[in-house]
Structure formats: structure tokens, C-alpha cells
Amino acid sequence: MQLIGVSTEQPELQLQTQALSLQLTIPMAQESEQYQYLLRVTSTGLALHSTQTSMSPLLIDFLDPNFLRRLFPPALNAETLIKMTGKKANTVIDTTLGLGRDSFLLAAKGFQVTAFERSPILFALVNSGLQHALTQTVTCDIAKRIQLIQGSAIELLNQHHADIIYLDPMHPPRKKKSALVKKEMRIIRDLVGDDTDSKQLLSLARQQAKKRVIVKLPMYADYLSDDKPSFSNEGKTTRFDIYCIT
Ligand SMILES: C[S@@+](CC[C@H](N)C(=O)[O-])C[C@H]1O[C@@H](n2cnc3c(N)ncnc32)[C@H](O)[C@@H]1O
């Protein structure tokens, strides 16, 4: 069984689907049961379907009411990531876009966000959600502040600087197949695996950030650096390690 194929159920989207297949270099799915995941092209955007489980499709909807309510004060200012950004910063590089939620929160706070994602599939999913957000009054000003770039942050960081550089790498779960691992995280893990180069990414980020580097990790994880961060914020399951530059 192959990991992923592209398909559409709408004949008028066939050409667009073929173009996406070429762009992402993933096959057009003829028999859906041959693929673990199907990236479906619909008139409202892209959605990722699991053929092996009853999981609901994954699509990036920045207008989902549960997410939307996190984007405005007071909820936005209570987000730990936002509290970790400190003062007098304007620009952020999110080196690990993933599903784009953290980038969107940072843009909602007013930061100009440049976000990198090396998985072409996740990049395409988030780009689809971002394009939709740009057309909606409630999210368009936020979406306008986000620039997505597909590629490896380790290569891209050399040409980019920002006040804050943010890392939220994939980390091996403590228990394999833990029921606590969220649906989205399981899908990302299937598509991209673990991020084994995140130590290297942190050392590069510390050279390129003007004010601070923020690293989000599970509570159980070791520091990504050999030295201690400037300070850490510990939650129940997640820890933010902050490296101040100035
Ligand atoms: C845990 S997810 C990030 C979740 C994200 N913070 C969110 O709000 O959805 C990690 C993502 O970073 C990407 N990633 C990790 N290291 C990267 C690198 N060096 N360059 C580009 N993307 C990277 C992975 O492909 C994965 O999609």
C-alpha cells in the first residue's frame, strides 16, 4: 500500500488535480484502497482523507469557531506562545509550519510571519486554508501577514532574519501509539516522521534571530541545546524554552 495519492470526485477539478499531482510528485489515485491517505481536491480546497480509519478528513479551516475564538483578545493574550514573544518584536519566522495554527496565532497578534514547511503535502493543505482565510473578512487581515515558503528551514534560514524565530519540531512520543496523541499529530507523524535535525535547526536559529528563539517541546523532552535556555515556561504537557539573544 502506498502512503498517499491525489484524487477528486468532481470532474471539473480533474485538471487542477493532475496539476497538483505533478507539483507534489504524488500519484493520481485510481483505486483509493491502494493508498493510506487521499489528498482530495474539492471546490472549497484540499482535504486529507484516511482510507484506513474512520477519522474525519483533515482540512485547514482557520475559520473553525473553536480556533477563531483563540484569535482575539482576551483569549489570544492568554495563549502561552503569545506570552513568550516578549516586547518590541515585529517579525517572526515559524520554522515548523505544520498545520499553521501557531503561525496564524502569531499573525493574529500582529506579527509579520514567514513560515517554512518542508512537507509539500502539509504546505499545500495550509496554503489552501490560507487562501480561503484571505477571502473572509474576519480572517483576511491576519492571513495577509503570513508568507508561506516551502522547503527546509535549515536551508532557508540562511537567507532570512527575524526578531523571533520559532521551532515546534515533531518529537518522538513517550508511548508509541498513545491514545493521547491527537488525530492531527498522528497524521503529521505518518506524513513527515520525526524531526531529527531540530538541534541543528536551533543552533542556526540562534544565529539568525535578533531578539529571541522560542522552542516548543513536550514536557518530558530534553533541551534541544547543550546549554540551558534563558528561561522556560512549563505547562502540563508542553514546555516553551526561550533563548534570549539581546
Ligand atoms: C509539530 S509540527 C508543527 C505544528 C505547528 N506549530 C502548528 O501550529 O500546527 C512540526 C512541523 O514542522 C515541519 N518541520 C520540522 N523541521 C523542519 C525543517 N527543518 N524545515 C521545514 N519544516 C520543518 C515538519 O514537517 C512538521 O510539519
The ligand as a Gaussian input file, in Angstrom:
#p B3LYP/6-31G(d) Opt

LIG

0 1
 C        4.830000      19.608000      15.322000
 S        4.608000      20.213000      13.692000
 C        4.339000      21.924000      13.928000
 C        2.932000      22.266000      14.322000
 C        2.662000      23.746000      14.196000
 N        3.350000      24.513000      15.213000
 C        1.183000      24.064000      14.189000
 O        0.771000      25.046000      14.828000
 O        0.429000      23.344000      13.512000
 C        6.213000      20.194000      13.007000
 C        6.243000      20.543000      11.518000
 O        7.479000      21.181000      11.205000
 C        7.980000      20.686000       9.999000
 N        9.440000      20.809000      10.074000
 C       10.257000      20.302000      11.021000
 N       11.531000      20.609000      10.803000
 C       11.541000      21.364000       9.678000
 C       12.582000      21.973000       8.926000
 N       13.857000      21.873000       9.282000
 N       12.219000      22.672000       7.820000
 C       10.930000      22.795000       7.457000
 N        9.900000      22.207000       8.112000
 C       10.204000      21.507000       9.210000
 C        7.510000      19.250000       9.935000
 O        7.464000      18.792000       8.592000
 C        6.132000      19.352000      10.577000
 O        5.135000      19.621000       9.624000

